Amino acid sequence: MPKPQPAKSYPAHDDHSTEQVSVGLDPYDSAEKANIFSVHYSELGILPIFVVVTNDGDQPVALTGMSVEMVTPDRTKLLPMSADDIYRRISRPHAHTTTYPLPFPTKKAGGGVSAKAQEEIQNARFDARAVEPHGTQAGFVFVDILDMSNPTSGSHVYFTGIHDAKGNELMYFDVPLGKN
């Protein structure tokens, strides 16, 4: 895992100075950045995005209801993949069939996810429940970008469901990922 910096320090960020909360993003869309992973996500059509939430206030911020949505320039809405979705993409079970004169089941699924890959995904995923006062939480969300040529150009990532210590929902965060 990369060491998180304050969210405001990332080129892609949204800072709510009155609420004293910032969200920063770093898409791992280059080979140099992606080398921290043992799984080659770009080859599988998966975009890892490093999410950093910084709380500069004196009260904790709750992330338990946080939802993330990436919206591409053509208005396609992409939600983060669950761990099971990632495992399915990695394992790529292919059916091996053999033809026989009689109809009986002959398909065998191949593939699997190594324990190392499972541990890497579990450790990398953003799963913070709160951000302590003057603290930062970080992790990755994984987005399915299969068959997309340039998913970050002109895309925005929206964060909703972030609450202050009193339970009030903060204004949504809109983080532009790249230039049009």
C-alpha positions in Angstrom: 0.0 0.0 0.0 1.3 3.5 -0.8 1.6 5.9 2.1 -1.3 8.3 1.9 -0.6 12.0 1.8 -3.2 14.6 2.7 -6.1 14.4 0.2 -5.6 18.0 -0.9 -2.1 17.2 -2.2 -3.4 14.9 -5.0 -4.1 16.5 -8.4 -7.6 14.9 -8.4 -9.3 16.1 -5.2 -12.3 17.9 -3.8 -11.8 20.0 -0.7 -14.7 21.1 1.5 -13.0 23.7 3.6 -16.1 24.7 5.6 -16.6 21.0 6.6 -12.9 20.5 6.9 -13.0 17.2 4.9 -11.1 16.5 1.6 -11.2 13.5 -0.8 -8.3 12.8 -3.1 -7.9 10.2 -5.8 -5.0 8.7 -7.6 -5.9 6.3 -10.5 -3.4 3.5 -10.9 -3.7 3.6 -14.7 0.0 3.4 -15.6 2.4 0.5 -15.5 4.7 2.2 -13.1 2.1 2.7 -10.5 0.4 -0.7 -11.0 3.7 -2.5 -10.2 2.8 -2.4 -6.5 0.2 -5.2 -7.2 1.0 -8.8 -7.9 -2.2 -9.0 -10.1 -2.1 -7.2 -13.4 -5.5 -5.4 -13.1 -5.2 -3.4 -16.3 -5.0 -6.6 -18.4 -8.2 -7.8 -16.7 -10.1 -4.5 -17.4 -10.0 -3.3 -13.8 -8.9 0.2 -12.8 -7.6 0.5 -9.2 -8.2 4.0 -7.8 -6.4 5.1 -4.6 -8.9 6.9 -2.4 -7.7 9.2 0.3 -10.1 10.9 2.8 -8.6 13.6 5.1 -10.4 15.1 8.1 -8.9 18.4 9.2 -11.7 19.0 11.7 -11.9 18.4 15.5 -14.7 15.7 15.2 -14.7 12.3 13.6 -16.3 11.8 10.2 -18.3 8.6 9.5 -17.8 6.7 6.3 -20.1 3.7 7.0 -22.8 5.0 4.5 -20.3 6.2 1.9 -21.0 5.3 -1.7 -18.7 5.8 -4.6 -19.7 6.2 -8.3 -17.6 6.9 -11.3 -19.3 8.7 -14.2 -17.7 8.7 -17.6 -18.1 11.5 -20.1 -20.8 9.5 -22.0 -22.7 9.3 -18.6 -21.9 5.6 -18.0 -22.1 5.0 -14.2 -19.6 2.6 -12.8 -19.7 1.3 -9.3 -16.7 -0.2 -7.4 -16.4 -3.9 -7.8 -17.0 -6.2 -4.8 -14.2 -8.6 -3.8 -16.2 -11.4 -5.3 -16.5 -9.6 -8.6 -12.7 -9.1 -8.6 -12.1 -12.8 -7.8 -14.4 -13.8 -10.7 -12.5 -11.6 -13.1 -9.1 -12.9 -11.9 -10.1 -16.5 -12.0 -11.7 -16.3 -15.5 -13.2 -19.7 -15.4 -13.3 -21.2 -18.9 -15.4 -24.2 -19.7 -13.5 -27.0 -21.4 -15.9 -29.1 -23.4 -15.5 -32.3 -25.3 -18.1 -33.6 -27.7 -19.5 -37.1 -27.1 -22.3 -38.9 -29.0 -24.4 -39.0 -25.9 -25.6 -35.8 -24.1 -24.2 -35.8 -20.6 -22.5 -33.1 -18.7 -18.8 -32.7 -19.5 -17.9 -29.1 -18.6 -15.1 -28.4 -16.1 -14.4 -24.9 -15.0 -10.8 -23.9 -14.7 -9.0 -21.1 -13.0 -8.9 -19.9 -9.4 -7.6 -17.1 -7.2 -4.4 -17.6 -5.3 -4.3 -16.9 -1.6 -1.7 -14.2 -2.2 -4.1 -12.4 -4.6 -7.0 -12.7 -2.2 -5.0 -11.3 0.6 -3.7 -8.4 -1.6 -7.3 -7.5 -2.6 -8.6 -7.6 1.0 -5.7 -5.5 2.3 -5.9 -2.9 -0.5 -9.6 -2.3 -0.6 -10.9 0.9 1.0 -12.9 -0.3 4.0 -12.5 2.5 6.6 -15.5 3.2 8.8 -14.5 6.6 10.0 -11.8 9.2 9.8 -10.5 10.4 13.2 -10.0 14.2 13.8 -6.9 15.5 12.0 -6.5 12.0 10.4 -6.4 10.4 7.0 -7.8 7.1 5.7 -6.9 5.5 2.4 -7.4 2.4 0.3 -8.3 1.3 -3.2 -11.6 1.0 -5.0 -11.6 -1.2 -8.1 -13.7 -0.2 -11.1 -14.7 -2.4 -14.1 -13.4 -0.7 -17.2 -13.5 -3.6 -19.6 -13.8 -2.5 -23.2 -13.3 1.2 -22.4 -10.5 3.0 -24.3 -9.7 5.9 -21.9 -11.9 5.6 -18.8 -10.3 8.4 -16.8 -10.3 11.2 -19.4 -13.2 13.5 -18.5 -14.6 11.1 -15.8 -15.8 12.2 -12.4 -16.0 10.2 -9.2 -18.8 11.1 -6.8 -18.8 10.4 -3.1 -22.0 10.5 -1.1 -23.1 9.3 2.4 -20.2 10.8 4.4 -21.5 12.1 7.7 -20.2 14.4 10.4 -20.1 13.5 14.1 -23.7 14.7 14.6 -24.9 12.4 11.8 -25.5 15.1 9.2 -24.6 14.1 5.7 -21.9 16.3 4.2 -22.3 17.8 0.7 -21.3 15.3 -2.0 -17.8 15.2 -3.2 -17.1 15.5 -7.0 -13.6 14.6 -8.0 -12.7 15.0 -11.7 -10.2 12.3 -12.8 -8.8 13.6 -16.0 -9.1 16.3 -18.7 -11.6 16.0 -21.5 
